[in-house]
């Protein structure tokens, strides 16, 4: 597991500070036939989690996946 991914917290997901460099919109993900959870883990984490704000639907989806689990 990537060190940045391991450092990511629920707070980082809630505050949209997961370290992604670009937005991932739900509109783009609707066309994906694989697991959205699996796709989240493929997004490069450019910045240390908790440091840089970037709105991304991917963070909201992961919060939903965690709560569903």
Buried (B, 14 or more C-beta within 10 A) or exposed (E): EEEBBEEBEEEBBEEBBBBBEEEBEEEEBEEEEEEBBEBBEEBEBEBBBBEBEBEBBBBBBBEEBEEEE
